[in-house]
Amino acid sequence: MPGRVRENGPMTTSQHPGPADDLPIRDGMIRLGQALKLANLAEDGAQARALVEDGQVRVNGEVETRRGRQLHPGDVVAAGGAAVRITAAD
């Protein structure tokens, strides 16, 4: 996208995922690392950690480097060209 720049250079298409799928959670919050695994954005905890540490994960459009960040319904997590919206389970 012309004119938009992030800290590590121009934004790429993979950083602008399409519509977010819903990721329902039972409790009022979930940790980022857990959400990445539950949403299949990471295969396991090691991959989730690597994605976060490498700055490849965005929460609500901002790069997030804390794997333990608490996510709540309404938060949107994006990684690898895909995105999920945290929702409350019915």
N, C-alpha and C positions, 0 to 999 in steps of 0.2 A: 504494500500500500504506500503510495508516494507520500512523502512528508512525515510519516510516522516512523520514529526511531526508538529503539530500546537501548538499554545500557550496553549490550554486547553486539550492536550493529542493527541493520535493518530487520524488521519483522518479516517472517516468511509465511507462506500459506499454511504451513503446518502449525503455526502459532495462532491461527485464526480458524478454530474448528467450526464445523457446521453446528446445527442445532444440538443441544444437550439432551441426552437420554436421562430419564429419572433414575436415581439410585435411592430407593426407600431404606430408611434405617429405623430400627425399633426404638432406640433410646433418643434422647434429645441431641446427642452429638456423636461424632465418630472422628477418630484421628486420621490425618491425611494419609499416612502409610497404609492403614487398614482400608480406607476408601479406595486407594489406587488398586489394591489387590482385589477387593470385592467387585469393583467395576471392570476388572480384567484390563486395566490400563498398565498393570505390572504383573508379571508372572508370579513373583514371590517378594518377600521382604527385602532381599538383597537388591533386586532390580528397582523396587520402589525407592530404596535409599539412594541408589545411584542416580535415578531420574531427578530426585529432589536436590541432591548435592550438586548435580550438573546444571541446575537452573532450568530444567526442562518441564517443570510443572508450574502451572498458573492457577491461582485461586482468585476468583472474581476479577480476572484480567491482570492480576499482579503476580510477578514471579515469587514463588514461595520456596524458601530454603529450610523450613522447619518441618521435618517429617512428622513430628508430634502435634502439629497445629490442630486445634479443635475446629471441626466443621459442623455447621448447623443447617437445618432445613433452609433452603434458599441459596446456599453457597454453590458456586459452579467451579468444578475442577476440570482442568484441561491438560492433556499430555499426549504426545504422539499423534496429534491431529484429531483426537477424539475428546469429547467433553461429557461430563455427567453433572446433573443438578441433584444436590442432596434434597430429599423429600422425607416427610414423616410417613412411616408405614401406617396403613389403615388398621 
